[in-house]
Amino acid sequence: MTANARWMYRSALARTESRGMARRLDFPEQDPGQHHRIVSGGLDEVWTRAEPLRQKEPV
C-alpha cells in the first residue's frame, strides 16, 4: 500500500492540471491538450514518465 501511495503522489505532482481527485492550487483547471497518461514505478527511487494514449482501432 505504501508503494501505491508513493506512485499516486508522484504521478499527481507530474500532472500539470487538476483531474479527478487530484486537485492542484497551482493548476486549478483541466488541460484538454494533455492527451497522455502518467506511468510510474520504482520502489527505492520512484519515477514517472508521460506515455501517449493509444488510439482505438475502428471496429
DSSP file (Angstrom, degrees, kcal/mol; ACC not computed):
  #  RESIDUE AA STRUCTURE BP1 BP2  ACC     N-H-->O    O-->H-N    N-H-->O    O-->H-N    TCO  KAPPA ALPHA  PHI   PSI    X-CA   Y-CA   Z-CA
    1    1 A M     >        0   0    0      0, 0.0     4,-2.1     0, 0.0     5,-0.2   0.000 360.0 360.0 360.0 -34.7    0.0    0.0    0.0
    2    2 A T  H  >  +     0   0    0      2,-0.2     4,-2.2     1,-0.2     5,-0.2   0.918 360.0  50.0 -65.5 -42.4    2.9    2.4    0.7
    3    3 A A  H  > S+     0   0    0      1,-0.2     4,-2.3     2,-0.2    -1,-0.2   0.923 110.1  50.8 -61.9 -44.0    4.4    1.9   -2.8
    4    4 A N  H  > S+     0   0    0      1,-0.2     4,-2.5     2,-0.2    -1,-0.2   0.901 109.2  50.9 -61.4 -41.4    1.0    2.5   -4.4
    5    5 A A  H  X S+     0   0    0     -4,-2.1     4,-2.4     1,-0.2    -1,-0.2   0.898 109.9  50.2 -63.2 -40.8    0.6    5.8   -2.4
    6    6 A R  H  X S+     0   0    0     -4,-2.2     4,-2.4     2,-0.2     5,-0.2   0.902 111.2  48.4 -65.2 -40.9    4.1    6.9   -3.4
    7    7 A W  H  X S+     0   0    0     -4,-2.3     4,-2.3     2,-0.2    -2,-0.2   0.918 112.6  48.3 -65.0 -43.3    3.3    6.2   -7.1
    8    8 A M  H  X S+     0   0    0     -4,-2.5     4,-2.3     2,-0.2    -2,-0.2   0.918 112.6  48.6 -63.0 -43.3    0.0    8.1   -6.9
    9    9 A Y  H  X S+     0   0    0     -4,-2.4     4,-1.9     2,-0.2    -2,-0.2   0.934 113.9  44.6 -62.8 -48.4    1.6   11.1   -5.2
   10   10 A R  H  X S+     0   0    0     -4,-2.4     4,-1.6     1,-0.2    -1,-0.2   0.858 112.6  52.5 -67.7 -34.3    4.4   11.4   -7.7
   11   11 A S  H  X S+     0   0    0     -4,-2.3     4,-1.0    -5,-0.2    -1,-0.2   0.904 108.3  50.8 -66.0 -40.7    2.0   10.9  -10.6
   12   12 A A  H  < S+     0   0    0     -4,-2.3     3,-0.3     1,-0.2     5,-0.3   0.878 110.1  50.0 -64.3 -37.4   -0.2   13.7   -9.3
   13   13 A L  H  < S+     0   0    0     -4,-1.9    -1,-0.2     1,-0.2    -2,-0.2   0.834 108.3  53.2 -68.8 -31.9    2.8   16.0   -9.0
   14   14 A A  H  < S+     0   0    0     -4,-1.6     2,-0.6    -5,-0.1    -1,-0.2   0.709  92.4  86.0 -75.5 -19.9    3.9   15.2  -12.5
   15   15 A R     <  -     0   0    0     -4,-1.0     2,-0.8    -3,-0.3     4,-0.1  -0.732  66.8-156.5 -86.6 121.2    0.4   16.2  -13.9
   16   16 A T        +     0   0    0     -2,-0.6     2,-0.3     2,-0.1    -1,-0.1  -0.346  69.5  54.5 -96.5  53.7    0.2   19.9  -14.6
   17   17 A E  S    S-     0   0    0     -2,-0.8     2,-0.5    -5,-0.3    13,-0.2  -0.957  88.4 -98.1-165.4 165.0   -3.6   20.1  -14.3
   18   18 A S        +     0   0    0     11,-1.5     2,-0.3    -2,-0.3     5,-0.2  -0.827  47.9 164.9 -91.4 134.6   -6.4   19.3  -11.9
   19   19 A R  B >   -A   22   0A   0      3,-2.1     3,-2.2    -2,-0.5     2,-0.1  -0.952  52.0 -37.4-154.0 129.2   -8.1   16.0  -12.7
   20   20 A G  T 3  S-     0   0    0     -2,-0.3    -2,-0.0     1,-0.3     0, 0.0  -0.334 126.9 -13.7  59.8-128.9  -10.4   13.8  -10.7
   21   21 A M  T 3  S+     0   0    0      1,-0.1     2,-1.4    -2,-0.1    -1,-0.3   0.565 117.3  93.4 -82.2  -9.1   -9.4   13.7   -7.0
   22   22 A A  B <   +A   19   0A   0     -3,-2.2    -3,-2.1     2,-0.0     2,-0.5  -0.676  56.9 175.5 -88.5  88.2   -6.0   15.3   -7.8
   23   23 A R        -     0   0    0     -2,-1.4     2,-0.4    -5,-0.2    -5,-0.1  -0.825   9.4-166.8 -96.8 128.7   -6.8   19.0   -7.3
   24   24 A R        -     0   0    0      3,-0.6    -6,-0.1    -2,-0.5     3,-0.1  -0.955  20.1-155.0-119.2 133.2   -3.9   21.4   -7.6
   25   25 A L  S    S+     0   0    0     -2,-0.4    -1,-0.1     1,-0.2    -7,-0.1   0.837 100.1  50.7 -71.2 -33.0   -3.9   25.0   -6.5
   26   26 A D  S    S+     0   0    0      1,-0.3    -1,-0.2     2,-0.1    -8,-0.0   0.695 124.0  29.2 -79.8 -18.4   -1.2   25.9   -8.9
   27   27 A F  S    S+     0   0    0      1,-0.1    -3,-0.6   -10,-0.1    -1,-0.3  -0.662  72.8 166.1-135.8  78.2   -3.1   24.3  -11.9
   28   28 A P        +     0   0    0      0, 0.0     2,-0.2     0, 0.0    -1,-0.1   0.668  55.3  61.6 -75.1 -17.0   -6.8   24.6  -10.9
   29   29 A E  S    S-     0   0    0     -6,-0.0   -11,-1.5     1,-0.0     2,-0.2  -0.677  85.2-105.8-109.5 161.3   -8.3   23.7  -14.4
   30   30 A Q        -     0   0    0     -2,-0.2   -11,-0.1   -13,-0.2   -13,-0.1  -0.576  28.2-138.9 -76.6 148.7   -8.2   20.6  -16.6
   31   31 A D    >   -     0   0    0     -2,-0.2     3,-1.9   -13,-0.1   -15,-0.0  -0.922   9.8-164.8-111.3 105.5   -6.0   21.0  -19.7
   32   32 A P  T 3  S+     0   0    0      0, 0.0    -1,-0.1     0, 0.0    -2,-0.0   0.680  85.5  68.1 -65.6 -14.3   -7.7   19.4  -22.8
   33   33 A G  T 3  S+     0   0    0      1,-0.1     2,-1.3    -3,-0.1    -3,-0.0   0.577  75.0  94.1 -79.4  -9.0   -4.3   19.5  -24.6
   34   34 A Q    <   +     0   0    0     -3,-1.9     2,-0.6     1,-0.1    -1,-0.1  -0.691  44.9 164.7 -88.3  94.6   -2.9   16.8  -22.3
   35   35 A H        +     0   0    0     -2,-1.3    18,-1.0     2,-0.1     2,-0.3  -0.558  44.5  83.8-108.4  64.8   -3.5   13.6  -24.2
   36   36 A H  E     -B   52   0B   0     -2,-0.6     2,-0.3    16,-0.2    14,-0.0  -0.949  67.1-124.2-151.5 169.8   -1.2   11.3  -22.3
   37   37 A R  E     -B   51   0B   0     14,-2.7    14,-2.7    -2,-0.3     2,-0.6  -0.886  22.7-122.4-118.5 155.9   -1.1    9.1  -19.3
   38   38 A I  E     -B   50   0B   0     -2,-0.3     2,-0.4    12,-0.2    12,-0.2  -0.869  24.8-164.1 -99.5 123.5    1.4    9.3  -16.4
   39   39 A V  E     +B   49   0B   0     10,-3.2    10,-2.1    -2,-0.6     2,-0.3  -0.888  12.1 179.1-106.4 136.7    3.2    6.0  -15.8
   40   40 A S  E     +B   48   0B   0     -2,-0.4     2,-0.3     8,-0.2     8,-0.2  -0.932  10.6 139.7-136.5 160.6    5.1    5.5  -12.5
   41   41 A G  E     +B   47   0B   0      6,-1.8     6,-2.5    -2,-0.3    -2,-0.0  -0.952  14.5 105.0-173.7-170.4    7.1    2.8  -10.8
   42   42 A G        -     0   0    0     -2,-0.3     4,-0.1     4,-0.2   -35,-0.1   0.134  40.0-142.7  94.3 149.1   10.1    2.0   -8.8
   43   43 A L  S    S+     0   0    0      2,-0.2     3,-0.2     3,-0.1   -37,-0.0   0.768  96.9  24.8-110.7 -57.7   10.5    1.1   -5.1
   44   44 A D  S    S+     0   0    0      1,-0.3     2,-0.5     2,-0.0    -2,-0.0   0.927 137.7  28.5 -74.4 -44.9   13.6    2.8   -3.8
   45   45 A E  S    S-     0   0    0      2,-0.0     2,-0.3     0, 0.0    -1,-0.3  -0.957  83.3-147.2-117.8 110.3   13.5    5.6   -6.4
   46   46 A V        -     0   0    0     -2,-0.5     2,-0.3    -3,-0.2    -4,-0.2  -0.604  20.3-172.5 -78.2 134.8   10.1    6.4   -7.7
   47   47 A W  E     -B   41   0B   0     -6,-2.5    -6,-1.8    -2,-0.3     2,-0.3  -0.898   9.5-166.6-125.4 156.0   10.0    7.5  -11.4
   48   48 A T  E     +B   40   0B   0     -2,-0.3     2,-0.3    -8,-0.2    -8,-0.2  -0.974   8.0 173.6-136.3 152.7    7.3    8.9  -13.6
   49   49 A R  E     -B   39   0B   0    -10,-2.1   -10,-3.2    -2,-0.3     2,-0.4  -0.980  30.7-116.2-154.1 152.6    7.0    9.4  -17.4
   50   50 A A  E     -B   38   0B   0     -2,-0.3   -12,-0.2   -12,-0.2    -2,-0.0  -0.747  28.0-169.2 -90.0 136.2    4.3   10.5  -19.8
   51   51 A E  E     -B   37   0B   0    -14,-2.7   -14,-2.7    -2,-0.4     3,-0.1  -0.987  24.8-115.6-124.1 135.7    3.1    8.0  -22.4
   52   52 A P  E     -B   36   0B   0      0, 0.0     2,-0.2     0, 0.0   -16,-0.2  -0.354  35.0-108.3 -66.3 149.7    0.9    8.8  -25.3
   53   53 A L        -     0   0    0    -18,-1.0     2,-0.4     1,-0.1   -18,-0.0  -0.553  30.8-119.9 -75.6 142.2   -2.5    7.3  -25.4
   54   54 A R        -     0   0    0     -2,-0.2     2,-0.3    -3,-0.1    -1,-0.1  -0.669  26.3-122.0 -81.6 136.7   -3.1    4.6  -27.9
   55   55 A Q        -     0   0    0     -2,-0.4     2,-0.2     1,-0.1    -1,-0.0  -0.592  27.3-115.2 -78.0 138.1   -5.8    5.3  -30.4
   56   56 A K        -     0   0    0     -2,-0.3    -1,-0.1     1,-0.1     3,-0.0  -0.516  27.0-121.8 -73.2 138.9   -8.6    2.8  -30.6
   57   57 A E        -     0   0    0     -2,-0.2     2,-0.1     1,-0.1    -1,-0.1  -0.610  32.1-105.9 -77.2 138.4   -8.9    0.9  -33.8
   58   58 A P              0   0    0      0, 0.0    -1,-0.1     0, 0.0     0, 0.0  -0.399 360.0 360.0 -63.8 141.6  -12.3    1.2  -35.5
   59   59 A V              0   0    0     -2,-0.1    -2,-0.0    -3,-0.0    -3,-0.0   0.418 360.0 360.0 -93.2 360.0  -14.5   -1.9  -35.2
